[in-house]
Amino acid sequence: MKKCPRCGQVYSDADINFCLNDGELLSRSVDGADAGPASSDDPPPTIFMDQPRQTTQLDWQTGQPPAPYQRPMAYPAGQAGPVVPLRRSQDMTLAIVSLSFGLASITIGWCCSMGLLFSPIALVTGGIALYFNRNDPEKYGGKGFAIAGVATSSIFLVLYILLMLLYGLALFLPR
C-alpha cells in the first residue's frame, strides 16, 4: 500500500509511484505507518567473495640472475665503427599520388564532375613518375602505381567524353 503525503490518498497498486491527484511522490505505508518515499533505487546487497588464494610458490627454480646492463663498446677517437651499407627505399610518392587521383576520378569523380579535376592531376603526376622511373630506376619506384593511375584517369576521361556526347546527341536530335 502506498499513500500520498500531501493529500492522503491511498493506492493499492504497487506500480504507481506518484499521486494521481497532485503528482507527489508516494510513500510506503507499513501497517498504517509512513515508511518514507517509495524507491526502487535500493543498492544491491554486497556480496563477499572467498579469500584470495595464495600465489607464493615455494618450488620455483633458482638459476642465474639476468646479466646486468653493459654499455655498448665505444670506439677509440678517430676510428669509425663497422660500416653497414644502408639502402634507401625507392621514392614512390608521385606514383601513389597518381594512383590515388586516378582512383578518385573513376569512383567519386562522377559527383559534380570532380573527375575533370582529378583526372589531369593523375595524368600529370603519373607521367612525371614514369619519366623519373625511366631515368633513375634505383631512386624512383612505383612504375606499376603510375601506370595504374594514368590508366584509371584515362578511362574516366574516355567514359566522360562518351557520356557527354551521348547526352548532347539525345538533347539535339529531333524526336
C-alpha positions as CSV (number, residue, x, y, z in Angstrom):
1,M,0.0,0.0,0.0
2,K,1.2,3.5,-0.9
3,K,0.0,6.8,0.5
4,C,0.3,10.4,-0.8
5,P,1.9,12.5,1.9
6,R,0.2,15.7,0.7
7,C,-3.5,14.7,0.1
8,G,-3.6,11.4,2.0
9,Q,-4.9,9.3,-1.0
10,V,-4.1,5.6,-0.5
11,Y,-3.2,3.4,-3.5
12,S,-3.1,-0.4,-3.6
13,D,-1.3,-0.7,-7.0
14,A,2.4,-1.4,-6.4
15,D,3.3,0.0,-9.9
16,I,2.1,3.6,-9.1
17,N,4.9,5.8,-7.8
18,F,3.2,9.3,-8.0
19,C,-0.1,10.6,-6.7
20,L,-2.7,10.9,-9.5
21,N,-4.2,14.0,-7.8
22,D,-1.3,16.2,-7.1
23,G,1.8,14.4,-8.6
24,E,3.5,14.0,-5.2
25,L,5.9,11.0,-4.7
26,L,4.1,8.3,-2.8
27,S,5.2,6.8,0.5
28,R,5.0,3.2,1.5
29,S,2.7,2.5,4.3
30,V,3.6,-0.4,6.6
31,D,0.7,-1.3,8.8
32,G,-0.6,2.2,8.6
33,A,2.8,3.9,9.4
34,D,4.7,6.0,6.9
35,A,7.9,4.4,5.7
36,G,9.2,7.3,3.6
37,P,9.2,7.7,-0.2
38,A,8.9,4.6,-2.3
39,S,12.1,3.9,-4.1
40,S,13.3,1.1,-6.3
41,D,16.9,2.5,-6.3
42,D,18.0,0.5,-3.3
43,P,21.6,-0.6,-3.8
44,P,22.1,-4.3,-4.4
45,P,23.4,-6.3,-1.5
46,T,27.1,-6.6,-1.1
47,I,28.5,-10.0,-2.0
48,F,31.6,-11.1,-0.2
49,M,33.9,-13.3,-2.2
50,D,36.1,-16.1,-0.8
51,Q,39.5,-15.3,0.5
52,P,42.1,-14.8,-2.3
53,R,44.3,-17.8,-3.0
54,Q,48.0,-17.8,-2.1
55,T,50.2,-17.4,-5.1
56,T,53.6,-17.7,-3.4
57,Q,55.2,-20.8,-4.8
58,L,58.0,-22.5,-3.0
59,D,59.1,-24.7,-5.8
60,W,60.4,-22.0,-8.2
61,Q,63.6,-22.9,-9.9
62,T,66.5,-20.8,-8.9
63,G,69.0,-20.1,-11.6
64,Q,71.5,-17.4,-12.7
65,P,70.2,-13.9,-12.4
66,P,70.0,-11.9,-15.6
67,A,73.2,-10.2,-16.7
68,P,73.5,-6.6,-15.6
69,Y,73.3,-3.9,-18.2
70,Q,76.6,-3.3,-20.1
71,R,77.3,-0.2,-22.1
72,P,78.0,-0.7,-25.8
73,M,81.6,-0.7,-26.7
74,A,82.9,2.7,-27.5
75,Y,85.4,3.1,-30.4
76,P,88.6,5.0,-29.9
77,A,88.8,8.5,-31.2
78,G,89.5,8.7,-34.9
79,Q,88.2,5.2,-35.6
80,A,84.8,4.5,-37.0
81,G,82.6,1.6,-36.2
82,P,81.7,-1.2,-38.6
83,V,80.3,0.1,-41.8
84,V,76.8,-1.1,-42.5
85,P,75.6,-0.4,-46.0
86,L,72.2,1.4,-45.9
87,R,69.8,1.0,-48.8
88,R,67.3,3.8,-49.2
89,S,63.8,2.8,-50.2
90,Q,62.6,4.0,-53.6
91,D,60.6,7.2,-53.8
92,M,57.1,6.3,-54.9
93,T,55.3,9.5,-53.9
94,L,54.3,10.7,-57.4
95,A,53.2,7.2,-58.4
96,I,51.0,6.8,-55.4
97,V,49.5,10.3,-55.9
98,S,48.8,9.4,-59.5
99,L,47.1,6.2,-58.5
100,S,45.1,7.9,-55.7
101,F,43.8,10.7,-58.0
102,G,43.1,8.1,-60.8
103,L,41.0,6.0,-58.5
104,A,39.3,9.1,-57.1
105,S,38.4,10.3,-60.6
106,I,36.9,6.9,-61.6
107,T,35.0,6.3,-58.3
108,I,33.9,9.7,-56.9
109,G,34.8,11.8,-59.9
110,W,31.2,11.5,-61.3
111,C,29.9,13.6,-58.5
112,C,29.8,17.2,-59.7
113,S,32.2,16.3,-62.4
114,M,35.1,16.3,-59.9
115,G,36.8,13.8,-62.1
116,L,37.6,16.5,-64.6
117,L,39.8,18.0,-61.8
118,F,41.2,14.7,-60.6
119,S,42.0,13.1,-64.0
120,P,44.5,15.7,-65.2
121,I,46.3,15.6,-61.8
122,A,46.6,11.8,-62.1
123,L,47.8,12.0,-65.7
124,V,50.4,14.7,-65.0
125,T,51.8,13.1,-61.8
126,G,51.7,9.6,-63.4
127,G,53.6,10.9,-66.4
128,I,56.2,12.6,-64.2
129,A,56.6,9.4,-62.1
130,L,57.1,7.3,-65.2
131,Y,59.7,9.8,-66.6
132,F,61.6,9.8,-63.3
133,N,61.4,6.0,-63.1
134,R,62.8,5.6,-66.6
135,N,65.7,8.0,-66.0
136,D,66.7,6.7,-62.5
137,P,65.0,3.4,-61.6
138,E,67.3,2.9,-58.5
139,K,65.9,6.1,-56.9
140,Y,62.3,6.2,-58.2
141,G,60.0,3.3,-58.0
142,G,56.3,2.7,-58.3
143,K,56.1,2.2,-62.0
144,G,53.0,0.0,-61.7
145,F,51.3,2.5,-59.5
146,A,52.0,5.3,-62.0
147,I,50.7,3.2,-64.9
148,A,47.5,2.3,-63.0
149,G,46.9,6.0,-62.2
150,V,47.4,7.0,-65.8
151,A,45.1,4.2,-66.9
152,T,42.3,4.9,-64.5
153,S,42.3,8.6,-65.2
154,S,42.3,7.9,-69.0
155,I,39.4,5.5,-68.6
156,F,37.5,8.2,-66.7
157,L,38.1,10.8,-69.4
158,V,37.1,8.5,-72.2
159,L,33.9,7.5,-70.4
160,Y,33.1,11.1,-69.5
161,I,33.5,12.3,-73.1
162,L,31.4,9.4,-74.4
163,L,28.7,10.2,-71.9
164,M,28.7,13.9,-72.8
165,L,28.5,13.0,-76.5
166,L,25.5,10.7,-75.9
167,Y,23.8,13.3,-73.7
168,G,24.4,16.0,-76.3
169,L,23.0,13.8,-79.1
170,A,19.9,13.0,-77.0
171,L,19.3,16.7,-76.5
172,F,19.8,18.0,-80.0
173,L,18.4,15.2,-82.2
174,P,14.8,15.6,-83.2
175,R,12.3,13.1,-81.9
